[in-house]
Amino acid sequence: MRLKTSLLKEPKHILYFLNLIKHKELVSCVGWTTADELYSCSDDHQVMKWNLLTSETTRIVKLPDDIYPIDLHWLPRSIGGKKQSHAESFVLTSSDGKFHLISKLGRVEKSVEAHCGAVLAGRWNSEGTALATVGEDGQVKIWSKSGMLRSTLAQQGTPVYSVAWGPDSEKVLYTSGKQLIIKPLQPNVKVLQWKAHDGLILKTDWNSVNDLILSAGEDCKYKVWDSYGHLLYSSQPHEYPITSIAWSGDGELFAVGSFHTLRLCDKTGWSYALEKPNTGSIFNIAWSIDGTQLAGACGNGHVIFAHVVEQRWEWKNFEITLIKRRTMQVHNVINDAVDLLEFRDRVIKASLNYGHLVVSTSLQCYVFSTKNWNTPLIFDLKEGTVTLILQAERHFLLVDGGGLYLYSYEGRVISSPKFPGMRTDILNAQTVSLSNDTLAVKDKAGEKVIYIFDALSGKPLGDGKSLTHKTEIVEIALDQKGLTSERKIAFIDKNRDLYITSVKRFGKEQKIVKIGTMVQTLAWNDTSNILCGIQDTRFTVWYYPNTVYVDKDLLSKTLYEKDASDFSKNPQIVHFVGNQVTIRRTDGSLIHLNISPYPVILHEYVSSSKWEDAVRLCRFVKDQTMWACLAAMAVANKDMATAEIAYASIGEIDKVQYINSIKDLPSKESRMAHILLFSGNAQEAETLLLQTGLIYQAIQVNINLYNWDRALELAVKHKTHVDTVLAYRQKFLEDFGKKETNKRFLQYAEGLEVDWNKIKAKIEMEIAKERERAAASATVRA
């Protein structure tokens, strides 16, 4: 990826003296109204409009000679939930202590006395309902949309050079000398402050999608922080102070400006491209709405434009590169074939996966099959700017300013899920996940909530309840294969713990189980339900994560682990396709890891119920991890014969004996209940036995688990085997040399003598009854 820059031969911002001498005046600020229209302000007191389609530049307004503009920010396009096709007005801060609300046509709607000294920056919040300004007087002020003062948020002793709103518009970030300060709008809430640079901080920016903070200063460095003030990346010192820095809208890239320097960086900090244009210092950078280009306000009177080109997408044997704004090159590395894909409009987003390339331009969406690049399916988009494309095997998701839209690869709209307080502008690949039958979206308003939808209907899945965790969720991912009823979602929370749970939620809450700690990044395999992640300094593959619901003790035996200290700090998993994992290191380099192909084959055998083939594969591979996976898979699928072989192969003799005892049980219901018991689901086992009328067996399950109170409760409720429960309880206490202290047991034991012969006879009668029922049931089925 790189930047393709363009500069005019002569700057448009020029001040003439006596109509003879021309002087290039520095451009102080720039801002986009649409993807092809830009406004710029300069010390020549002019506001210019640049039309990139027609290459025309027109003067919008000539400001009074005492107004020197410093900062410009357009009112957001979405105000109070209403979407507008383009911004209608902007705020302009100036050196005379005022800010000016100016319409798109150049009319100054209002000028407000805001600060003593220059107003150094002004920023609207994401809803366009509040404006934050900072100035040389060290004050941070919040204003209404109409320019009425709401509050003076802070009073610093030094000038405040830059300000940014938090993603939820509840906090404001501003600079104070070498410090960065995050101040909540609510009074009496703790302020976060930390030393960020060794020199004066000149610029800062806070992205609403990834919640990361940028800072740049006179120490010639730029840095990336999380919203808690933890340093994620610090650049090497540049030759000159960093004078501008800005996030792209989707939070995937940011740009850095300095003297004769323009740099394009990944969100983790490393640099994609470095340009050395003849611009002087770049004082301000603004990204276009679609994130494909940026503009810079230059010290020599120029406005520099830069387009992001040479983006790259890879899948299996295909490599696709955006070589021009409207042209893609497809390279098949197997036969070295090259195809060119031409588009009518500028390419904004693309995704390559599951045998399809999905490309969105400003007006249309193109769907290509990797088998045929000549005849794409094309349909018009409702809204121009697509911010996210996610693919599953059967369909794909487009996210734009208007909502979430699921399409089939034939271009048919499948559904458009909605949820309360939906903000599509802050969704990214970490907070949205898609599978063939399910869509999961992490809510930004409630950081602990995940909304789960049926992909085909767009309605909430199960009983309609969202999934709620005890702490904030950072990243989510749905598995891709298997039945809808068994669909699992994995997520990482703020503490970097990895959890897994089922997405089917009816009535009783499904268990959310922790399977990993200190997890930085995760990804599901595209062809089987294998999960990989990076835990602290280890790369870990969970070959069968569902093991945690079947036999928790086996989980550690179904893992593959590899030292990940070579991956440097905070690596990211990019793809997990087939048996190859692609990881991006902090410096931007890619590492390709190959895992064993055998677990994928084992998953295929089990999904097709080819148990004999699965056993043969494990015998061939001779790997304990494979046997452990097969044991868990067999128990999950109620195939106890295969489970017995697998457990025996990993030396779990006690479990082999228990499986043998299950096989000897007379009825199918009893066997099913004990399989549930084997997986640790005692409540489900008891419920199944009670539903099928096997009361004694339900009581005996609780006796075996030493759930004495529940066993007595069932016996009393169903008026049977009270003496059996008391007898086992008495024997239990005698074995440990204890006396009965439970009032309920003392009450029912009063005047009751335990006769073991009578109890054994009753138990034998219950077993005989169960055998008769099982035989009768088998006869009926036959």
N, C-alpha and C positions, 0 to 999 in steps of 0.2 A: 504494500500500500504506500502511496506517496501523494504529494500535493503538486498539482499543475497550476502554477501561478501566472497571473497576467497583470501588467501595469500599462497605463497609457504613456505615450511618449512625453506628453506635457500634462502637468497636473491641472485639474479643473478649479481647485481652490487657489486663486491668485489675487493678490491685492495690488491695484495699480496706484502709483503716485503721480499726480499731475498728468495722468493718462499717458505717461511715457515709460516710467520705470515700473517693471512688474516685480513683485516680491512673493515668493512661494510661502504661504502661511501653513502652519502645521494643522493637520486634521486631528481633531480631538476625540471624536466619537462617531460611531456608525451603528445602524440598526436596520433590520430587515422588516418589511411589511408583509411581503409574500416571498415565495421561493425565488422570484426573479426581480424583485424590486427592493432597492436599498436607499436609505436616507443617510446623508453624512453632514457633519457640522465642523466648522473650521474657525480659526482665529480671524478669517476674513469676514466674519459675522454672517456668512451665508449658510442656508440649509439647502443642500442639493439632493435631487432625486435621480437615482441611477436605474435605468431599465435595461436589464441584461439581455432581453430578447431582441430589442431594437438597437441596443448600444447607444441610446440617447441619454443625455444628461441635461436636466433642467433645474433652474433655480426655483425653489418653492417660496422662500421668504428671505428677505434681507433684514437681519436683526439690527437694532440700534447699535451705534459704535461703542457704547459703554458695556455691551453684553458680550463677554467672551465665553462661548459654550465649553463645558467640561465633560458632561456625561449625558447620554441619551438612552431612554428605555421605553419601548413601545408597550402600551397597555395590552395585556394578554388577550388572545382571541376568544377565550371562553370566559364569560362574565355572568355570574349567577346561574350557571348551568346552561346558558344559551351560547350556541356556537356561532361565530361570525367567520366569514370566508377570509377576512383580513383585518388587521388592526386598524383602528380609526383615529387614534390620537397617541401622542407620546409626551413624556415628561423630559424637559431639557433643564439641566442644572447649569448654573453660570457663576462667574467670578464675582458678581456683584451681590452675592448673598441671597439670591432669589432662585426659585425654580419656576419654570414656565410650562403650563399645560397647552400644547399646540396641536391643532387638528391636522389631519392628513393633507389638507389643502393649504396649510401654512398659516392659518389664522391663530393668533395667540389668544386662547380662550381665557387664560387667567395667569397672572404673575403673582407669586407669593413671597413675601419677605420671610426667609426661612432661617438663615444663620448669620452670625457676625463673621464676615470674611467669606471666602468662596464656598459654594456648595460643591463638595468634591465628588459626590456620587448620589444617585437616586435610583431606587429599584421598586417596581411593583411586585406584590406577592402573586402567587400563581393564579388566584381567583380574580385579580384586578380590583380588589376591594380596599386595599391599603397600600400606601406608599411609604418607604423608608428613605430618609435622607441623612447624610452625614456631612460634616463641614470642618473647616479650619478651626472653628471654635471648640472642637472636640465633642460636640453634641451629636447624639443619635435621636432623630425624631420620627414619629409615626404620624402620618396624615391620612385623612379620608380620601376617597376617589375624587371628591370635589375640591380638595386642597384645604380642608379644615384641620387644624392641629388636634390630634387625639391625645398624644402623650410625648413627653421627653423621656426616652427610654434610658439614656445614659449621658453622663457628663464627664468626659475625659480631660486630662490636662494637656494632651497633645492632639494635633489634627488627626481626624479619622479619614483615611484615604479610600476605603472601600467597604461596601456593605452587601450582604446577601441574605435572602430569606431561607429558612429551613423548609424541607419538603411539605410539612403540614401547615406552614404559615403561622405556626405558634411560637417560633423562635427566630431570632435575628443574629447573624454572624457579622462581626465588624472587626476592624483592625485598631490596634492602639500601640504605636511604636513597633516593638518587636513581638508583641503579643497578639494572639487571636482570642476573641471573646465571643461566647455564645450566650445570649441573654434571652430568656423566655419573656413573652409579653405579660404573663401573669405576674403580679407582684409576689414577693416572698418565696419565689422558686429559685433554687440554687443556680448560680451563674457558673458556667464552665470557662476557665481561662488558662491558657498555657503559652509558654514561650515557644514560638514557632520558627523564628529566623534569628540570625546574628546581626542583621541589619534591618532597616525600616521596611515594614511590609507595605507594598504598594497596591497589590490587587489580591482579591480573593473571590471564589465562586463556589456555590454549593448546589450539587445536582439533585433534583427531586426523584430521579429514577433509581440511582444506585446509592444515594444518601452519602456520597463522598464529598470531601472538601478539598479545594485547591488553594494554594497560597503562593505568592511570588514576591520577591523583595530585592532590596539593594545589596544583599549578600550574594547576588547573581545566581540564586538557586530557586527552583520551583519544587513544591512538595505536595504529596497527596496524604490526606488524613481521613480517618473515619470520624463519625459524628461524636465520638467520645474523646477525641483529641489524641488518638493513638496514631503515630507516624507509620504510614504504609510504604511510602517511597520518598526518597530525597535525591534530587539530581546532583550531578557534579557541578561545580561552579562554572558559570559561563564567563565570557570575556567582559560582558556589560550587565548592568542590572536588568532584571526581568520586569518589563513595563506593562505587560498585559497577559492575561490568561483567561480561558473560557472553555466551559464544557459544551459538547454537542448535546442536542436535545435528548437523545436516547441514553446518554451517559456512557457510551462505549468508547468515545474518543475525547481528547481535549487538545486545544492549540495553545502554544506559548509564543509570545512576541517579545523581541528585544531589539537592540540596535542592529540593523541589517540582518535580522534573524527571524525566521518563522519556522516553528517546529510542530510536527504532528505526533501526538503521543497516544498510546493505549491507556485505558482507564487505570491500569495498574502502575503506570508511570513511565515504562520504557518507550523509547522513541521509534516511530515508524519511519519518519522522514525529516530531513533538515534542509531548509531552503535558505539561501543567502541573497535575498533581493535587495536592490538599491532603494531603500525606503527611509533611511534614518531610523529612529526609534518607532516601534509600532505601539501606540499608546492605548489602543482599544481594539478588541477582537469581538466580532459577532458572528454566530453561526446562522445559516439560513434555516427556515422552519423545517425543511425536509432533511437537514443534516448532511447534505451532499457537498456543500460549499461554505466558505467563510470569507469574511471581508475584514480588512485591517485598516485602522486610521493611522496614517504615517506622518512622521515628523517633517518630511520634505514636501508636504502638500498633496501627496498622492493618496489614493485609496487602492489598496492591493486586494485582488480577488484570487482565491485559490480553490480549486476543485479537488475533491478526494477521488483519486483514480487508482487502478491496479489493485482493487480489492480482490481477494482470492477465496474460492470455496472448493472444498475437496470432499469426495465421497467415493470410496472404493477405487476404481481405476480412472475416475474422471477428475480433471482439474479445470476449474473455470475461473477466468480472470476478466475483470472489467477493464478493458484496455482504453476505452474512451467513455465519455458520459453516456453514450447511447449504443455502445457496442461491447459485446462479450465474446471472448474466445474460449472455445471448448477444446480441451486436449485430452484424448484418450491415450493413456500411457502404455496400454497393451499393444495397440497397433500403430501408435503415433499419429492417428488421424486428428485433423484440426478442423473445427467448424466455427464459423462466425455467426453470431446472432445479432441482428440489427433491430433496434427499437425506435418507435416514432418519437418517444419522449425520453427525458432523462431517467436513468435507473436510480431508484431510491433505496429499495431493499431487495434482497434475494436470499434464498435458502435452497440448499441441495441435500436431499436425503431420500431414502426409500425409493430410489429409481426415478425421482422427479425433481426438476428445477422449477421453483416458483419465483417469479420476478415481478415486483411491483414498480411501475413508473408513476409519474404524477397523476395520470388519468386512468391507466389500465393495469390489469393483472394478466400475466402470461404464465401458462403452465406447460412445461416441456416434459416429455418422457425421454429418459436416457436412451431408449431404443430408437427414437426418431426425433431429430433436432429440427426437421424441416417444417413441420405443421403443428405449431403450438396452439393450445386452446386459449382464446383471448376473451376477457369480459371487462366491462367498465366498472370502475370503483365508485362507491357512493361519495367518499371523501378522499381528497388528493393524497394526504400524507399518511402512508402506512408506517407505523413505528416498530412493528414486530411481526415476524412470520414464524410459526411453529408447524412442524410437519409430524404426522403419524403415518402409519402404513396405508390407511384407507382415506385419509382426508387431511386438510391443513387449516390452520387458524390465521386469520389476518386481524391485527389490532390497529385501529386508527383512532382519531379524535372522537369519532361517533360511537364506537362500541367494539364488541368482539363478534367476529363473523366466522363461522365454520363452513368451509366449502369442500365438496368432493373434488377429486382430480378431474372430473368432467365439467367443473365450473358451476355446479348446482349448489345453491345456498342450502345448507343442512339445518343450521340453527343459529340463533343469536342470543346467547345467555346474558342475563342481567342480574345484578344484585344491588342491595341498598348502598347508596353512597359511592357508586362505581366511578373511579377515575382512571380512564384508560391511558392517560398521558404518563402515568408513573409505573406502568407494567413493563417487566422485562423477562428475559429467559429464565431468571432465577425465581421469579414470583408467579410464573404461569407454566403449567405442564399439561401436555396433551397425550392421550393414548387413543386406541381405536374406538373405545366406548366411553371414555371419561375425560372431562376437562376439570382441572383444579386451578384455582386462582387464590393467591394469598391476598387478604384484604390489607390495604395500607392504613385505613382508619383504625382497625383493630389488629395490631401486629400479631396477635396470637391466634387469629382466625383464618381457616382455609375454607373457601366455598368450593363445593364439589358438584359438578353438573353431569347429567347424562348428555353425551356429545350429540346424540341423534335428535333429542327433543329440546335440548337447551334448558330443561327443568332441573331443579335440585335433585340430587340422587338420593335414593333410600327414603327416609322419613322426612327429608327436607332440612334436617339439622346440619349446620356447618360443623366442621371439625375444629375443636378448640383445644389449644395446648396451654400449659401453665406459664410458659415464658414466650417471649417474642420469637417468631420464626424468621429465619434468614433466607433459606433456600428450600425449594420443594421439587420433587421429581416422581412421576408415575411410572410404574413398570409397564412394559409394552406388550407382553404376550400373555396367553392364558385366558381363562374364563372371566367374564365381568364380575361374577360372584366372588372371585378370588383376587380381584385387582387390589394391589397394594400401593401405598404412597410412602415414600421416604422423605424425611425433612431434617434439616439442620436448624437448631435453635441458636439463640444469642450466646449461650454457653459453649457452643460448638459441639454439642452432643447430637448424635445421629439417632433418630427414632424411625420406627416403621409401624404402620397400622393399615387396616383394611379400609377401603373407601365405602363399602356397603354398610350403611349405618341404620339399623332398624331398632327403635326402642332402646334396648340396653346398650350402653356405650361400649364400643369395641376397644379392646386393650391397646394402648399406645406403649410400645416396648422399646427400650433403649438398646441399640446394638453396637454403638461405637462412641468414642469420646475424642475430643480435640480434632474433629473432622473439618478440614478446610474446604473441600469440594467433593462432589459426588456425581455419578452418572450411571444410568441403567444401560445394559446391553440392548442393541436394537433387535436381536433375534431370539433372545431367551432372557428369563428373569434372573439375570446375574447382575449384582450391584458392585461397583467399585468406588473407592474413595481414598483420599489421602488423610491419614490420621497422624498428626504430629510429624514424626520423621519416618513413617511407614506407609507404603502403598499397600492397600488392603483390598482383596476381592472376596465378597461374600457370594460363594458359588450357589448357595440356596438360602437366602435370607429368611424364608418362611419357616426354617428350622426352629426359630425362636418361639413359634406357636405350637410346634410339634414336640420337640424335646430340647429344652433350653440348654441342657448339659452338652448337647452335641454341637452347638453353634461354633465354639472355638475350633472344633475339628473339621468344620466345613469351610475354613478360611484359607486363602493364600496370602502370604505377606512377603513384602520385599522392602529392603532399605530404600528410603526416599530422600536421604540427606543430600544426594547429588542434584535434586530438583530445585535447590535453593529455597528461599523463603516464599510462602504463599503461592505455590504453583496452582494452575487451574486445569481441570480435565476438560478437553475440548470435544473429543468424540470417544465413543466406545462402540465400534462397529466390528461385528464378527468376533475374532479373538485378538483384535488390535486396539490398544488404548493410546490416544494421542494426548499428551500433556504439554501445556505451555509453561515454561519457566518464567521467573520474574523479569529476566532480561529479554523476553519475547521469543527465545528460541524454542523449537518444538522437539519433543522427545517422543519416540514411538516405542511402546512396550508390547510384547506379545505374551498373552497368557495361554495356558494349555487349551487345545481345542476340544479335549475330551469332556469337560463339564457341559459344553454346549450340546455335544452329541447325546450325552446322558439326559439332558432336559428334553431333547427331541424324542428319545425313546420313551421316556416316562409320559410325555404329553400324548403319545400315540398308544399308551398302555402296552408297550413291548417290553414286559418285565424280564423275560428270558434273555432278550438282547442286552438289556441294561446290566444284568448279572454277568453275562459273558464279557461285556466291555470292561467292567470293574475287575474281573479276573485277569483280563489281558493287560490292563494298565498297572495293576498291583500297587495302587495308591490308597492309603488310608483315608485321604480327603474324599476320594470318589466313593468309597464304601460308606463313609459317614453321610454324604449327600444322598446316596441311594436309600440308606436306612430312614432318613427323615422323609424323603419323597414317598417311600412305601407306606409309612405310617399315615402320612397326610392323605394318601389315596386308599387307605384301609386294606392294603395288600400285605397281610401279616406274614404270609409265607416268605415273600421277598425280604420283608423287614427282618425276619429271623435269620436269614442267610447273611444279610448285611451286618447286623449287630454281632453275629458270631465272628465275622471277619475282622471286626475292630476290637474284639475281646471284651464286649459288654455282656458278660455271662448272665448277670442278674436280670438284664432286660430280656435276654433270650428265654430264661426260665419263666418270666412273667408272660411273654408272648405265648409260650407253650400252654400256660395255665388258661389264657384267654381262649385258645383253640379248643380247650376241653369243656368250655361252658355250653350248657344245653341249648340256649335260645340265641337267635340272631340279635335281639335287643340287648341281652346281657353282654354279648361280645362287643357290640357297638359302644355300649356304656363304658366298658373297661378299656376300650381303645381311647375313648375321650379321657378317661382317668389316666391312662398312660401318658397322654399329652398334657396333663396337668389341668384339664378342664373338669374339675370335680362337680361344679355347679351344673354344667350341661349334662354330665353323666347321671346325676341324681334326677334332674328334670325328665330325662328320657325314660328312666326306670319307672318313675311315678306315673308318667303319661301312659305307659303300657301296662300299668297295674302290677308291676313287680315291686310291691311295697317292702317285702323283707329284704330283697336285694339292695334297695335304696338305703334301708336302715343299716345293712351290713357294710355298705360302702363307707358310711359315716363312722361306723365302729372301727373299721380298718384304718381310717385316717385320724382316729382319736378325736373326731368331732362329737364329743359325748352329748353336749346339749342338743345339737341338731338331731342326733340319733334318737334321744328320748322324746324330743318334740314330735318327730314323725310317728314313733310308736304310740304315743298317747293320742295323737290326732286321729290315727287310723285304727286305734283300739286293738293293736296286735303286737306281740313280741316285746311287751314292756319288760317281762321277766328276762328275756334274752339280753336286752341292753343292760339291765341291772347286773346280770351274771358276768358279762364281759367286763363291765366297769369294776365290779368287785375283784375279779381276777387281776385286772390291770393294777389296782391299788395294792393288792397283796404282793404282787411281783416287785413293787417298789417300796414296800414296807410303809405305806401311807394309810391314813384314815380318811373316811369320807367327810367332806366339809360342805359340799354343795347341797343347799337346802332342798332343791327339787328332788335330787336323788334320795336324800334322807326321807323325804315325804313319801315317795313311792315304794321305798324299800321297807318301810315300817310294816312289820308283821308278815313280810314275804320271805319264804325260804327258797333258796336257790337249789333246784334239782336239775343237775346237768344231764341226767339220762332223759328227763322229759324234754329239756331244751334241744338236745341232739335229735330226738325223735321229731320234734316240730320242724327243725331245720331240714331234716331228710325229707319230710313231707312237702316242704316248700320246693325243694329241688325236684322231687318227683312230679309235683304239679307243673313246674316250669317245663320239664321234659315233655309232659303230656301236651301242654299248650304248643310247644315247638313242633311236636309230631303232627298235631292237628293242623297247625298253620302250614306245614310242609305238604300235607295231604290236600288241603284246599288249593294251594298254589299249583300242585301237580294236576 
